[in-house]
Amino acid sequence: MLLTRRNLLKGLGAGAALGLGAYFSVLPKRSFAQTAVAPVRALNRFQLGDWTLTAIQDAVAELPASVLGANVDEATLTEFLTENNLPTDVMRATVTVMLIETGSDVILMDTGNGTGETSGSLVPTLELLGLSAADVTQVIISHYHPDHILGAGDMSSMAFPNAMYHISEAEWDYLQQDATGSPFEQIVGLANGILAPASAAEQMALYTDEQELLPGIQALATPGHTPGHMAFQLNSGGQNLLLTVDAAIASVTSLQNPDWYFGFDSDPVQAVETRTALFGRAADEDLLTFGYHFPFPGIGYIERMGEGFRFTPAQA
């Protein structure tokens, strides 16, 4: 049976991470056996030391605004969103994949939503840049959620056949546990299916906290969103970029209120600790930062503001 959006949602309980079903609003509307893809949306190309980086807007997700403050009352959340000129019914989150060209490697930091008529701009954007799927040499996966791995393959083959696929050891160990009856059962099964071809082809590598996966790319354990969620520190030619991935989802709400639970965090208490520490480091070290779901292209600086933080987009 082909895994469709309907099949993925089937069996998810009412208590599934405070509305996990909304998470799949960004998934392809049809099955994995697709040829239609979304057109190129947007890209932002820049230099980091000796590397060329391209932020690729793969998709835009709409989620219920309630997921932004799962541990606060509706009136408090609505007041904050209104005061900050943000929608009170939905949040729009970009899905932005970072492409790194080092001269010796073509690297994808996560793979976005895969193919589909309303998602999946990664492949056509690569083609616009003169790259094919076969040119990608490394795929580094931050965590197992669909909007980060659906573009990695289709359960029978790897989307990037010549690439080594990297996933954290902690995340992989979690995926190997029996998830039967869990609200995450379907997406755990999906992740294992997508990663199976790479594992079978011996093109999958596990990495750990603080490991340098490739020259200039260091993994940083940031658990909470998922058990093995990772952020990354990039360094080329003395220039740095911190990829915070899903340590924070919303550039305003999640940063100004780091103690507010995000509805899809597997361990929200741990996620708060992770978020506070990671963005505190970014602020204190004045690090250029990239947020996977921040408004495109998601690149800017973090500063402390009261008990929270503020994100300021970098000037072009």
N, C-alpha and C positions, 0 to 999 in steps of 0.2 A: 504493500500500500504506500502510495506517495504521501509524504508528510505535507499537508496543506495547513493553512492558517486555522481552518476549522478543526482539523485533527489535533493540532497543537493545543488548542484551547479546551478540547474535550477532556473532561475529567478534572480540570482545575477547580478546586473547591472554593467556596465563598470566602474562606479565610486566607486565600493565596496572596500573601504579602500585601494586604490592604488594597487589593484590586489588581492582581498581577495580569489579569486579562487585558487591561489597557496597555500593558507593555507591548502587546503584539499589534498595536495599531500601526507600527512601523514596518511590520513584516509584509512580504509579498502577498498580494491578494490571491495568487494562484499557486500551483505546486512548484516544486523545485525544477521540474522539467519545463523550463521556460527559455524562450529565445528573446522575447521583448525585454528591453531595458529602458530605464529612464534616461532622458537626455542629460548632457552635461549641465550641472547646476552652477557651480562656482569653483574657482581655484585661486589660491594665493601662493605665489612662488617667491622664495626669498633665500638668502644665504645664511648659513650658520657656520662660521669659520670656513673650512674647505669644502663643506657639504652644500648641496642644493636641496632645500626642503620645499615640499608643496603640500599645503593644506587643501584637501579635496572634500568638498561638501557632497556627501553621498546621499543624504536624505534629510528630511525634517519630520520629527515626530510630534504628535499632539497627545498630551497626557492630561488627565484631570488635575486641576490645580491642587486638589486636596492632597496629592502625594507629596507636596512640598513641605507640609507641616503635619505629619501624621500624628504627632504627639501634642498638637496645640488645637485649641477650639476653632471652629469655623470663623467666628467673629474676629478673632485675633489675626488669623491668616488673611481674611478678606480685607481688614483694615490695612495690613502691611502692604498687600498687593496694590490696593487702591492708592495709597500714599506714594508708591513707587511707579505709578502709571503702568502697571502690569495687569493683564487679564485676570479676572477672578474665577473664571470657569475652566480655562485650559492653560497649560503651559506649552510653549513651543520649544523643542530642544533640537538643535542641529545634530547631525551625525557626521562628524568630520574625521576623515582618515588622514594620517600624516604619512607622506611618502618621503623617503630619505634616499638620496643618490650620493654615495660617497666616492664614486670613481671606481671602486672595486665591487660594490654591492648595490643592489636596488632593494630597498627594505620597505615593507609596509608595517606600520604600527596599527594593528587590528585591521579588519577587512570590511567593516560596515554591514549593510543589510542584504547583500547578494543581489541577484537579478530580480526584476519585477517592473511593471509598468509605472509604479508610483514610488519606486525606490531603486537603489542600486546604480548610482552614477559613477562608481569607482572605475569599472572597466572602460566605459566610453571616455572617461577623463584620462586614464592612462593612455588610451589610443590617441587622444588629442595631443598628448605630450610625446608621441612617437614611441611609446612602450607597449609591448604585448604582455600577456599574462606569463608567457615563457621567459620574459626578461627578469621577472622578480626572483631574487635569490634568497631572500629571508622574509618570513612572516612572523612577527612577534605579537603574540596574543596576550592582552592584559588580563582578561577573565572570560568566562564562558557564556556570558549573556548573548542573546541572538543578534543584537545590533552591533556586536563586535566580531562575531564569527560567521554569520550567514554567508558572507562573501568568500569564505575560505574553501568551500567545496560543496558538493551536492550529495554526500553520503556514498557515492560510488566512485568518485574521482576527486582529485585535488584541483582547485581552480587555478593554482599556480604550480604547475607540475615540476618545475626545477627548483623550487624553494625548499629550504629547511623551515619547518614549523616549530616555533618555540612557545611553550606554555609553562607556567610556574608549577613546580613540583607540588606545592600545597593545593593548587587548583586541580591538578590532575588526580591527586589522591582523593580529593573530595568527589570528583566525578566518578571514581571507581567504586564508591560506596553504593549500597542498595538504596535507591531513592523511592522505592515503591510506597505509594500512599502519601508521599510528600507533595506539598503544593508546587514544588519545583521538579516533579518527576518528569514531565514532558520536556522541559528545556534541558534537563540533564541528559535525557535520552537523545535529544536533538544534538547536543554538543558532542556526545560520544560518537554519534553517527557521522557527524561532519569531520571529526578528527581521525576516524578509523582508517581512511585510506592513507593518510600521512604516516600513521603509526605502522600500518602493514608494510609500507614501502620503506620503513626505517628512515623516514624523513621528518621525524619529530624528536625534539630535544627538550629536556626539562631543565629549568633554571631555578635558582634560589635567591633569597634576599641578598642585596648588595653585590650580586654577581655581575661581572662585566660580560654580557652576552656576546657582544661584538665590540671591537675597539671603539670606545667613545659612547657606548650605550650601557648604562648601569641600571639594574632592576632595584626597585625600592618596595619592600613589603608594605602594603597599605590595606590590610584586611578590614572587613566590616560590610562593604557593599557585597562582596562574596568572600568566602573563606581564604581564597588565594589571590585576591585582587592585587595587582601591581601597578605602581607608577614608575616613571623612568626619568633618569637624568641623562641628557645628551650633552656631549662636549666635543667640540671640533675647533681646532685652532684657538683654544682659549676662550671660546664663546660657549655659553650654556643655555639650555632650554629644559625646563621641567615639565614633563607631561603628567598632569594630575589625573587624567582619564576620568573615572567616575567617583573619585573621592568626594567631589561635589558636582552636582548636576546643573544647578541654576546659578548663574554668575552673580545674581543679586540676592535672591532669597537664601540660598544655601550658604553664601559667604557671610552675609550680614547676621545670619542666625545659624551659626554652625552647630548649635545644640538642637535644632529642629530635625526630627527624624525624616528621612526620605523613604517613601513607601515601599521601595523595592530593595532596600538594604537588608541583607540576610541577618545581620547583627547590628541593629541601629545604635546600640550603646557603644560598641567598638567603632562603628563608623564615625560617630561624633569625635571620639578620641583621635582617630586617624586624621579626620578632616582638620581638626584644630592644630594638630602637630604639623601636618604637611603644609598647610597654608601659613602657619606661623613661621616655618622655615623659609618659605618663599618670600614672605614679607621681610624677615630679618636679614636675609641674604640678598635681597633686591634681585631675585631671579626672574628672568623672562619666563613666562608660564604659558602653557597651552592647555585649554580645557576642551575635552572631546565633545561636550554638549553645550559649550558656551556659544553665544552668538558668533556666527562665522566672521572671521576665521579663527576666533577663539584664542588669540595671542595677545598677551598684555602683561601687566604687572599687578602684584598684590600688595596692599598696605593694610596695616592694622587700623581698625575703626571701632572704638569702644571695645566691646567684648567680642567683636567679630572682625570682618575684613571687608575690603572694597577692591573690586577688580577694575582696572583702568586699561582699556584697549591700547595696544602699542600703536604709535603713529607710523604710518607708512613711510 
